[in-house]
Amino acid sequence: MAPLTLEPDPPVRERRFRIGCIGAGMIMAECHLAAYREAGFQVVAIASRTPANAQAVAQRWSIGRTHDTPQSLIDDPEVDIVDIAFPPDQQPALIRAALAAPHVKAVLAQKPLALSLPEAVALRDEARRAGKLLSVNQNMRYDQSMRVLKQLLDQNVLGKPVLAQIDMHAIPHWQGFLADYDRLTLSNMSVHHLDVLRHLFGEPTEVTTVTRDDPRTPFPHQDGIVATTLRFESGLLALALEDVWAGPRGDGHADDQYIHWRVEGTEGVAKGTIGWPHGKPSTLSYTSKQATQGQWVTPEWSSMWFPQAFIGVMEQLQYALINGTEPALTVADNVKTMALVEAAYLSIAERRTVRIDEISTTDEFPAQSD
C-alpha cells in the first residue's frame, strides 16, 4: 500500500486581501491576530466596543489603524474582509452592515452565528442575495488531529466507521456576555464537537441530548454538563460529552482537565487528544489492518489548535475569494450545524430523541429584529 499523505496544517495559498478586525478580546488578541501574523496576512485596521482596547491590541500587533466604532471600520475602503469577534446578539447587525458595504468582499463571523436558527437562516440568505462570501469560524475543523483524522477517514484507512466519541472534561472561560443568554454549553462549547462530527461523518439523522446544570457557573443556564448521542444512516453512533464542571478546583486540587477522542472502524482505530486546555499540540495515533499491518502509528507536529488553526480559517476564505469559489467553511454549512444544535435543545426540552429533519432550515422563517 502506498504511504499515506497526511497534512496536519493546510498550506497558505493566498494572503493578498486586507483584513479589518472587529473585537479586541481574548479570541481576537490571542488567536486570530497571532495566527495572522504567523501566516503573513494583512491586518490593516481594528475596532472594538472600547476604543482603548482596540488601541492597545493595535499597538501589540502593529496594526496601522484603529477605528472608534465597528461601523467606522466597516466603512473603511481599505478593508476587503471584515473579521468579527463580537457577542452573538450583536454580530448579525455587524454582518448586515458589512454585507451592505460595497468595498467589503467577504465576512468571517464567529460561532454561534446568531442566537437563533431563524436569524442564521436569514443571514445565510442575505449573504447570498448580496453576492458576498460569509464564512463562519468553526476552527476545530482545522485542529491538527481533526485534520489528520479526516484524511484517514477519506483514505478509508479505518474502514467503515462504527463508533466515535469526544470526551471532554475541561473548564471553559465563559465570556461575561453569556450571562445574558439562557443557552450556554451547547451553543458555545458543544458546537465545536457537533460541527466537527458533521464534518467527519456527514449528516446525522437523529440526536439525543441530556444535560444538568454546572455547579461552578453562577448565572442561570439550562445546559451546563451536556451529553449528546448522534445516530447516522450508516449505523454509526457518535457520542459527545462536555463536562464543564470537571470536578472542584482550587488549592490542593491537581489539574486533570482533558479532551480525548476516539474513532473505531471496521478496519482500524484512531484516537487522540485535543491540546486545549493545556496549550499543547493535539495528538493522534492510529492502527489499521492494511495501512499499518495492525501496528500503532503516531504522527507528530508542533502546531496547535490555538492559535494555528485560525490560519486555516482565514486562508480558506481568501483562497475562495481569489478563485471565485465557495469557502471551505460556508454559512450554508454552518446553518446545518446550528440546526443540529437546535435539535439538541429540543431533545433536552422534550426529553426525547429528535430527528434532524424535524428542524427546518428553509427561508420560511422571518428575520428577527436587530
Buried (B, 14 or more C-beta within 10 A) or exposed (E): EEEBEBEBBBEBEBBEBBBBBBBBBEBBBBBBBBBBBBBEBBBBBBBBBEBEBBBBBBEEBEBEBBBEBBBBBBBBEEBBBBBBBBBBBBBBBBBBBBBEBEEBBBBBBBBBBBBBBBBBBBBBBBBEEBEBBBBBBBBBBBBBBBBBBBBBBEBBBBBEBBBBBBBBBBBBEBEEEBEEBEBBBBBBBBBBBBBBBBBBBEEBEBBBBBBEBBEBBEEEBBBBBBBBBBBBEEEBBBBBBBBBBBEEEEEEEEEEBBBBBBBBBEBBBBBBBBBBBBEEBBBBBBBBBEBBEEEEBEBEBEBBBBBBBBBBBBBBBBBBBEEEEBBBBBBBBBBBBBBBBBBBBBBBEEEEEBEBEEBEBEBEBEBEEE
